[in-house]
Amino acid sequence: MEYSTLESCQGINENEIVYSLGSLYDRFQQLEDPRKAKGNRYSLITLLVLIFITELCDQNTPVEIAN
């Protein structure tokens, strides 16, 4: 019998664990948007994904994220 702690959305590559592309978006979709509707230009999910990607690129300040 083979044992694994991987979830169904994961796989193993030679050097790393690979997550399915939709899993980050799906996780963010479960969050509740605390902002008021007035003045919202972008969805919370879009903002979170963009901020997450910029953090991966070591862009940590609001100015770096905006560029």
Secondary structure, 3 states (H helix, E strand, C coil): CCCCCCCCCEEECCCCEEECCHHHHHHHHCCCCCCCCCCCCCCHHHHHHHHHHHHHCCCCCHHHHHC
